[in-house]
Each structure stands twice: as C-alpha cells, then as structure tokens.
Amino acid sequence: MITIIDDTMSTLDIDTVQAFLLVAELQGFTRAAEALGTTQAAVSMKLQRLESVVGRRLVERSPRAVALTAEGIAFLPHARALIEAHGRALSGDKPVRPQLSLGISDHAAGPELVPLLERLHAVSSQLTLSVTIGFSRQMLDGYDAGEFDAVMVRQEGSRRGGENLTEDGFGWFAAKGLVWRRGETLPLATLAPPCGVRALAVRALDKAGIAWSERFVGGGVTAVAAAALAGLAVAPLARRIAPAGLVDIGPAQKLPRLPPSRVILHSKVSDPAKLTALRILAATFRSVAAAR
C-alpha cells in the first residue's frame, strides 16, 4: 500500500512514473536517461520527486548497481497500470493502436530479442509491435522502401548514418566433438546468400587458401547454430549470439581472423510514442550486449 504523506503533493506525475519504470526495467539511471533522451541527474531528480509523493524509498542506489526496494517492487504494477491507463486515455476510442514496425538482422538479434520485447511491452504497451527478421541487406532495402519504421542491422558496405548499438567480434564455432585437420576441406554451416556474414567468412577462407564446402545452409541463425551443435559443420557466428555448447576453434586451428561488425539502428520515426520505444530499444540492446 502506498501512503501519501502530504495532500499538497498527492498527484502522481506521468513523467516521473515513466522514469521509475525505465529505471526498473533497464536497471540503471544511465540507460533510463538514454531512453528518455535526458541526463542521469534529471532522471534522479524525477525519482526523488516520485519518492516524495508516495512517501517511500523506491530505489536503492549504489555505485555499482540499482535495485528496487520492497516498496519499489510493490509500486511497480501500479506504475505500469497508470502508464497503460494514461495511454488508453490519450487514444480514446480509436480502434487502431499505433504500430511500430521493426526490421532486425538475423545475425544482430541474438539473445537480446527477448529482453527487448519484454521491456518494450512493459513501458510501451499501447504500441502494436511488428518485427521482421531477415538479412541486413533485405532489411535496409525494406527500410528505404518505407516498409519499416526502423531497422537494426549490421553495417553494410559504405552506408553511413544510424546509431551505433554495439560492435561484435566473430569466431569459427563448432561442437566440441567436431574433428577437422588443417589441409582438409572445412565444412561450413551458414545462411544463404546474400548473408553478409557468410560473404565475410568465405572471403577470409579464400584469401587464406583454405578449402571449404557448405555442408548446411540454414534459413536462420538458430538453424545454423543447431547444425554446428549437432557436429555437422563449423559456423561463423558473432561471439555474442553463439549458444552454449559451441567453442571457437579459430585460434587453435589457425583459421583466419574475421573482422568485427557493428550493429546499427536506422530510424525515421517522429511520433513521440514510437521515439520513446526506440530509445528504450537502443538502451536495452546496449545494456544486454554489454553484459555478455
């Protein structure tokens, strides 16, 4: 139960409640500030005002971590309900909810996809999310054609612009039981062309004079990783998305080093609700990627 300690301060401000939700969901003031497009100090002040209104300490602050207090955990569902009710009040009886359409590169999605969707829903539940997974090149083509509000893709060719989310290092991943000796043809598991990661891998092998053959061509990174786990072949994968059970055999087998690749967010959104959702997406992706 939330106790109001001063009738003159009994009104909950939507902005402060939204800031609290972002601190809770993103587990930090820095990421919340990034999502709101403001400063860490401004978010901290919002939280202090909210705590003054509800008369409880909601967040424990320490140099290394931010955690909700017991009162903060109890307040969380009320905060979410308030934001959802606010969104419904703004939309009125409109039959169509605003839709945020995202295109995400298969090689970029990785384990971040689940927390991305969880946190987008938690703080932007009035949005309908439309997510398409595919090749970076296809996602960019769709974005240029107006099919997506935003895309999260690997940097392609000489294209510039966009917001840098992370930089991935790559390796040659295989099951622990896979046996390959230098001089033999390297069995590969990849996505089909025009996958940019596939192109990087075969170009590196050709330059190093290592014979290769595709033993498995998957329709998605999940299938490629499964083939590697099953011992069928070696898969060029970002270390961030390689599943447990695979090992990078590149250093031991003296396979050519694969260049790093940046994950970029391209957006042409102006709607405030969608902009907030994209800020949350970028902050969440950085937070989860940095933790791996």
C-alpha positions in Angstrom: 0.0 0.0 0.0 1.3 3.5 -0.9 0.9 6.1 1.8 0.6 9.8 0.8 2.4 12.0 3.3 1.3 15.4 2.1 -2.0 16.2 0.5 -0.4 19.1 -1.4 2.0 16.6 -3.2 -0.5 13.8 -3.8 -0.6 14.0 -7.6 1.5 11.4 -9.5 3.2 12.9 -12.4 3.3 10.7 -15.6 6.8 11.7 -16.5 8.2 10.7 -13.1 6.3 7.4 -13.1 7.7 6.7 -16.6 11.2 7.4 -15.4 10.7 5.0 -12.5 9.5 2.3 -14.9 12.6 2.8 -17.1 15.0 2.7 -14.2 13.3 -0.6 -13.1 13.2 -2.2 -16.5 16.7 -1.0 -17.6 18.2 -1.5 -14.2 20.1 1.8 -14.1 19.9 5.6 -14.3 22.3 5.9 -17.2 20.2 3.6 -19.5 17.0 5.2 -18.4 18.4 8.6 -19.2 19.4 7.4 -22.6 16.0 6.0 -23.3 14.3 9.3 -22.2 16.8 11.4 -24.1 17.8 13.3 -21.0 20.6 13.3 -18.3 21.2 10.9 -15.4 20.8 13.8 -13.0 17.4 14.6 -14.4 16.2 11.0 -14.0 17.5 11.0 -10.4 15.5 14.2 -9.7 12.4 12.6 -11.1 12.8 9.6 -8.9 13.3 11.8 -5.8 10.1 13.7 -6.6 8.2 10.5 -7.0 9.6 9.1 -3.7 8.5 12.3 -2.0 4.9 11.9 -3.4 4.5 8.3 -2.4 6.4 8.6 0.9 8.5 5.6 0.3 12.0 4.9 -0.9 11.5 3.0 -4.2 15.1 2.6 -5.4 18.3 1.6 -3.7 21.2 3.4 -5.3 24.8 2.2 -5.1 27.9 2.9 -7.2 27.7 -0.5 -9.0 24.0 -1.3 -9.1 20.5 0.0 -8.9 17.8 -2.2 -7.3 14.2 -1.7 -6.3 13.3 -1.7 -2.6 10.5 -3.9 -1.4 8.3 -0.8 -1.7 9.5 -0.2 -5.2 8.6 -3.8 -6.2 5.2 -3.3 -4.7 4.7 0.0 -6.6 5.8 -1.4 -9.9 2.5 -3.0 -11.0 0.6 0.2 -10.0 3.1 2.3 -12.1 2.6 0.0 -15.1 -1.2 0.2 -14.7 -1.1 4.0 -14.5 1.0 4.3 -17.7 -1.3 1.9 -19.5 -4.4 3.9 -18.4 -2.7 7.1 -19.5 -2.1 5.6 -22.9 -5.7 4.5 -23.2 -7.0 7.9 -22.1 -4.9 9.6 -24.9 -6.0 7.1 -27.5 -9.7 7.4 -26.5 -11.9 5.1 -28.6 -9.6 4.9 -31.5 -9.9 1.3 -32.9 -6.3 1.2 -34.3 -3.3 1.1 -31.9 -0.2 2.8 -33.2 2.2 0.2 -34.8 6.0 0.2 -34.6 7.4 -1.9 -37.4 11.0 -3.1 -36.9 13.3 -5.0 -39.2 16.1 -6.8 -37.4 19.1 -8.6 -38.9 19.1 -12.3 -38.0 22.8 -12.1 -37.1 22.1 -9.0 -34.9 19.0 -10.2 -33.0 20.6 -12.8 -30.8 19.7 -13.2 -27.1 18.8 -9.5 -26.8 15.5 -10.1 -28.7 13.6 -11.5 -25.6 14.5 -8.7 -23.2 14.0 -6.1 -26.0 10.4 -7.3 -26.5 9.8 -7.6 -22.7 10.9 -4.1 -22.0 9.2 -2.5 -25.0 6.0 -4.1 -23.8 6.5 -3.1 -20.2 6.8 0.6 -21.0 5.1 0.9 -24.4 2.2 -1.5 -24.1 -0.1 0.7 -26.2 2.0 0.1 -29.2 1.5 -2.9 -31.6 4.9 -4.3 -32.4 5.6 -5.7 -35.8 9.0 -7.4 -36.0 10.6 -9.0 -39.1 13.8 -10.9 -39.0 16.0 -11.3 -42.1 19.2 -10.4 -43.9 20.7 -7.0 -43.2 20.6 -6.1 -46.9 16.9 -7.0 -47.2 16.0 -5.1 -44.0 17.7 -2.0 -45.3 16.0 -2.3 -48.7 12.7 -2.6 -46.9 13.5 0.4 -44.7 14.4 2.5 -47.8 11.1 1.5 -49.4 9.2 2.6 -46.3 8.2 -0.9 -45.1 9.8 -0.3 -41.6 9.9 2.5 -39.1 13.4 1.4 -38.0 15.9 -1.4 -38.6 18.6 -3.0 -36.5 21.2 -4.3 -38.9 24.9 -5.0 -39.4 26.7 -2.2 -41.1 26.5 -2.8 -44.9 29.2 -1.6 -47.3 29.8 2.1 -47.4 26.5 3.1 -45.9 26.8 5.8 -43.2 24.5 7.2 -40.6 22.4 5.5 -38.0 23.1 4.9 -34.3 25.8 2.5 -33.2 24.5 -0.1 -30.8 27.4 -2.5 -30.4 30.4 -4.0 -32.1 30.6 -7.7 -32.4 33.6 -9.9 -32.7 33.3 -13.1 -34.7 34.6 -16.6 -34.4 34.5 -20.0 -36.0 32.2 -22.0 -33.8 31.8 -25.8 -33.7 30.7 -28.6 -31.4 33.4 -29.8 -29.0 33.4 -33.2 -30.7 34.0 -32.0 -34.3 37.3 -33.2 -35.8 38.9 -31.1 -38.6 42.5 -31.2 -39.6 44.2 -28.4 -41.4 44.6 -29.4 -45.1 41.1 -30.9 -45.2 38.1 -29.2 -46.6 36.4 -27.1 -43.9 32.7 -28.0 -43.6 30.7 -24.8 -43.2 27.2 -24.0 -41.8 25.9 -20.6 -43.0 22.9 -18.6 -44.0 22.3 -18.5 -47.8 23.4 -15.5 -49.9 23.1 -12.5 -49.6 24.1 -13.0 -46.0 26.9 -10.5 -45.2 28.5 -12.7 -42.5 28.7 -15.6 -45.0 30.4 -13.4 -47.5 33.0 -12.3 -44.9 33.7 -15.9 -43.9 34.2 -17.3 -47.4 36.3 -14.3 -48.4 38.6 -14.8 -45.4 38.9 -18.6 -46.2 39.6 -18.0 -49.8 42.3 -15.4 -49.0 43.9 -17.8 -46.6 43.9 -20.6 -49.1 41.7 -22.9 -47.0 39.4 -25.1 -49.0 35.7 -25.1 -47.8 32.4 -26.5 -48.7 28.9 -25.7 -47.4 27.5 -28.7 -45.5 24.5 -26.9 -44.2 22.6 -23.8 -45.4 20.1 -22.5 -42.9 17.1 -20.3 -43.1 18.0 -18.6 -39.9 20.8 -18.3 -37.4 19.0 -20.6 -35.0 19.2 -23.4 -37.6 22.8 -22.6 -38.4 23.7 -22.8 -34.7 21.8 -26.1 -34.4 23.8 -27.6 -37.2 27.0 -26.6 -35.5 25.8 -28.0 -32.2 24.9 -31.3 -34.0 28.5 -31.6 -35.2 27.7 -31.1 -38.9 29.9 -28.2 -39.6 31.7 -25.0 -38.4 29.6 -21.8 -38.2 30.9 -18.3 -38.5 29.0 -16.5 -35.7 29.2 -13.4 -33.5 30.5 -14.4 -30.1 27.5 -12.5 -28.6 25.0 -14.9 -30.2 26.9 -18.2 -30.2 24.9 -20.6 -28.0 26.4 -22.5 -25.1 28.0 -25.8 -26.2 29.9 -24.3 -29.1 33.6 -23.4 -29.0 35.6 -21.1 -31.1 38.1 -23.3 -32.9 39.6 -20.5 -34.9 42.7 -19.8 -32.7 43.6 -23.5 -32.2 43.1 -24.4 -35.9 44.8 -21.1 -37.1 41.7 -20.1 -39.1 41.7 -16.6 -40.5 40.6 -13.8 -38.1 37.1 -12.5 -39.0 36.7 -8.7 -38.9 34.4 -7.2 -36.3 31.0 -5.8 -37.4 28.9 -3.0 -35.9 25.2 -3.3 -35.2 23.4 -0.1 -36.3 19.9 1.3 -35.6 18.4 3.3 -38.5 15.2 5.2 -37.8 12.9 7.8 -39.4 10.4 8.0 -36.6 8.8 11.3 -35.4 5.9 10.0 -33.4 6.7 10.6 -29.6 5.4 7.2 -28.5 7.5 5.4 -31.2 10.5 7.6 -30.4 10.3 6.6 -26.7 10.0 2.9 -27.7 13.1 3.2 -30.0 15.1 4.9 -27.2 14.2 2.0 -24.9 15.1 -0.5 -27.6 18.6 1.1 -28.1 19.2 1.4 -24.4 18.1 -2.2 -23.7 20.2 -3.6 -26.6 23.3 -1.8 -25.3 22.7 -2.9 -21.8 22.2 -6.6 -22.6 25.0 -6.7 -25.2 27.5 -5.2 -22.7 26.6 -7.8 -20.1 27.6 -10.7 -22.4 
